[in-house]
């Protein structure tokens, strides 16, 4: 496997407690689909059906935040994807 997806603690309930998964995905969209395949309950908690990142979610590849969101961003062997929930308050 070439790419590691780190699952945020806030979403591990949807991933049977898994902290990460491995995939051979070539871009971010494929990686999220691989996450959904490995953890079906995660579906609907990261991207919507139009491949847009949900508000309050952030994705980084090798600690570089993917902004603006680009589901077609290419991935390379050894990349690490971090999914984060942005928590705000007042």
Phi and psi restraints in degrees (value plus and minus 20) as a CYANA .aco file:
   2 UNK   PHI    -130.7   -90.7
   2 UNK   PSI     -43.9    -3.9
   3 UNK   PHI    -144.4  -104.4
   3 UNK   PSI     116.5   156.5
   4 UNK   PHI    -126.8   -86.8
   4 UNK   PSI     111.2   151.2
   5 UNK   PHI    -128.4   -88.4
   5 UNK   PSI      99.1   139.1
   6 UNK   PHI    -109.6   -69.6
   6 UNK   PSI     103.6   143.6
   7 UNK   PHI    -112.9   -72.9
   7 UNK   PSI     107.2   147.2
   8 UNK   PHI     -86.3   -46.3
   8 UNK   PSI     129.6   169.6
   9 UNK   PHI     -76.7   -36.7
   9 UNK   PSI     -52.2   -12.2
  10 UNK   PHI     -87.5   -47.5
  10 UNK   PSI     -38.4     1.6
  11 UNK   PHI    -133.7   -93.7
  11 UNK   PSI     -19.2    20.8
  12 UNK   PHI     -87.1   -47.1
  12 UNK   PSI     -40.5    -0.5
  13 UNK   PHI     -81.7   -41.7
  13 UNK   PSI     -49.6    -9.6
  14 UNK   PHI    -107.1   -67.1
  14 UNK   PSI     -23.7    16.3
  15 UNK   PHI    -141.9  -101.9
  15 UNK   PSI       5.8    45.8
  16 UNK   PHI      32.0    72.0
  16 UNK   PSI      14.9    54.9
  17 UNK   PHI      60.2   100.2
  17 UNK   PSI     -20.9    19.1
  18 UNK   PHI     -82.9   -42.9
  18 UNK   PSI     120.3   160.3
  19 UNK   PHI    -110.6   -70.6
  19 UNK   PSI     -44.6    -4.6
  20 UNK   PHI    -181.4  -141.4
  20 UNK   PSI     142.3   182.3
  21 UNK   PHI    -152.9  -112.9
  21 UNK   PSI     141.3   181.3
  22 UNK   PHI    -133.6   -93.6
  22 UNK   PSI     125.2   165.2
  23 UNK   PHI    -170.2  -130.2
  23 UNK   PSI     142.3   182.3
  24 UNK   PHI    -126.5   -86.5
  24 UNK   PSI       4.6    44.6
  25 UNK   PHI     -80.6   -40.6
  25 UNK   PSI     127.2   167.2
  26 UNK   PHI    -116.5   -76.5
  26 UNK   PSI     -36.3     3.7
  27 UNK   PHI    -169.6  -129.6
  27 UNK   PSI     153.4   193.4
  28 UNK   PHI     -83.0   -43.0
  28 UNK   PSI     -60.4   -20.4
  29 UNK   PHI     -79.7   -39.7
  29 UNK   PSI     -67.1   -27.1
  30 UNK   PHI     -80.3   -40.3
  30 UNK   PSI     -58.4   -18.4
  31 UNK   PHI     -84.6   -44.6
  31 UNK   PSI     -63.4   -23.4
  32 UNK   PHI     -86.6   -46.6
  32 UNK   PSI     -58.4   -18.4
  33 UNK   PHI     -83.6   -43.6
  33 UNK   PSI     -57.5   -17.5
  34 UNK   PHI     -85.4   -45.4
  34 UNK   PSI     -58.3   -18.3
  35 UNK   PHI     -82.5   -42.5
  35 UNK   PSI     -65.6   -25.6
  36 UNK   PHI     -82.3   -42.3
  36 UNK   PSI     -56.9   -16.9
  37 UNK   PHI     -87.0   -47.0
  37 UNK   PSI     -63.0   -23.0
  38 UNK   PHI     -93.8   -53.8
  38 UNK   PSI     -50.1   -10.1
  39 UNK   PHI    -154.9  -114.9
  39 UNK   PSI      58.1    98.1
  40 UNK   PHI     -74.7   -34.7
  40 UNK   PSI     -51.6   -11.6
  41 UNK   PHI     -89.6   -49.6
  41 UNK   PSI     -33.2     6.8
  42 UNK   PHI     -95.7   -55.7
  42 UNK   PSI     -41.1    -1.1
  43 UNK   PHI     -77.0   -37.0
  43 UNK   PSI     112.7   152.7
  44 UNK   PHI      69.1   109.1
  44 UNK   PSI     -14.9    25.1
  45 UNK   PHI    -136.1   -96.1
  45 UNK   PSI     -19.5    20.5
  46 UNK   PHI    -145.8  -105.8
  46 UNK   PSI     -76.0   -36.0
  47 UNK   PHI    -141.8  -101.8
  47 UNK   PSI     133.7   173.7
  48 UNK   PHI    -106.8   -66.8
  48 UNK   PSI    -199.0  -159.0
  49 UNK   PHI     -87.5   -47.5
  49 UNK   PSI     -32.9     7.1
  50 UNK   PHI    -119.3   -79.3
  50 UNK   PSI      -4.2    35.8
  51 UNK   PHI      44.2    84.2
  51 UNK   PSI       6.8    46.8
  52 UNK   PHI    -116.6   -76.6
  52 UNK   PSI     120.3   160.3
  53 UNK   PHI     -88.0   -48.0
  53 UNK   PSI     114.7   154.7
  54 UNK   PHI     -85.5   -45.5
  54 UNK   PSI     127.9   167.9
  55 UNK   PHI     -77.6   -37.6
  55 UNK   PSI     119.1   159.1
  56 UNK   PHI      70.0   110.0
  56 UNK   PSI     -20.7    19.3
  57 UNK   PHI    -131.0   -91.0
  57 UNK   PSI     128.8   168.8
  58 UNK   PHI    -160.3  -120.3
  58 UNK   PSI     121.7   161.7
  59 UNK   PHI    -143.8  -103.8
  59 UNK   PSI     115.2   155.2
  60 UNK   PHI    -146.3  -106.3
  60 UNK   PSI     121.7   161.7
  61 UNK   PHI    -133.8   -93.8
  61 UNK   PSI      98.0   138.0
  62 UNK   PHI      33.5    73.5
  62 UNK   PSI      23.4    63.4
  63 UNK   PHI      51.2    91.2
  63 UNK   PSI     -13.5    26.5
  64 UNK   PHI    -122.5   -82.5
  64 UNK   PSI      95.0   135.0
  65 UNK   PHI     -83.7   -43.7
  65 UNK   PSI     113.3   153.3
  66 UNK   PHI    -107.1   -67.1
  66 UNK   PSI      74.5   114.5
  67 UNK   PHI    -162.1  -122.1
  67 UNK   PSI     107.4   147.4
  68 UNK   PHI     -87.4   -47.4
  68 UNK   PSI     138.2   178.2
  69 UNK   PHI     -79.2   -39.2
  69 UNK   PSI     110.7   150.7
  70 UNK   PHI    -158.5  -118.5
  70 UNK   PSI      76.9   116.9
  71 UNK   PHI     -85.6   -45.6
  71 UNK   PSI     -37.7     2.3
  72 UNK   PHI    -110.4   -70.4
  72 UNK   PSI     -15.3    24.7
  73 UNK   PHI     -76.2   -36.2
  73 UNK   PSI     104.4   144.4
  74 UNK   PHI     -88.9   -48.9
  74 UNK   PSI     129.7   169.7
  75 UNK   PHI    -138.0   -98.0
  75 UNK   PSI     133.7   173.7
  76 UNK   PHI    -143.5  -103.5
  76 UNK   PSI     137.8   177.8
  77 UNK   PHI     -73.7   -33.7
  77 UNK   PSI     110.7   150.7
  78 UNK   PHI      74.0   114.0
  78 UNK   PSI     -27.4    12.6
  79 UNK   PHI     -86.6   -46.6
  79 UNK   PSI     131.3   171.3
  80 UNK   PHI    -143.8  -103.8
  80 UNK   PSI     104.2   144.2
  81 UNK   PHI    -123.0   -83.0
  81 UNK   PSI     108.1   148.1
  82 UNK   PHI    -133.8   -93.8
  82 UNK   PSI     106.1   146.1
  83 UNK   PHI    -121.2   -81.2
  83 UNK   PSI     109.8   149.8
  84 UNK   PHI    -148.9  -108.9
  84 UNK   PSI     126.6   166.6
  85 UNK   PHI    -116.8   -76.8
  85 UNK   PSI     105.6   145.6
  86 UNK   PHI    -105.0   -65.0
  86 UNK   PSI      99.0   139.0
  87 UNK   PHI    -128.7   -88.7
  87 UNK   PSI     104.6   144.6
  88 UNK   PHI    -144.4  -104.4
  88 UNK   PSI     146.2   186.2
  89 UNK   PHI    -185.2  -145.2
  89 UNK   PSI     153.6   193.6
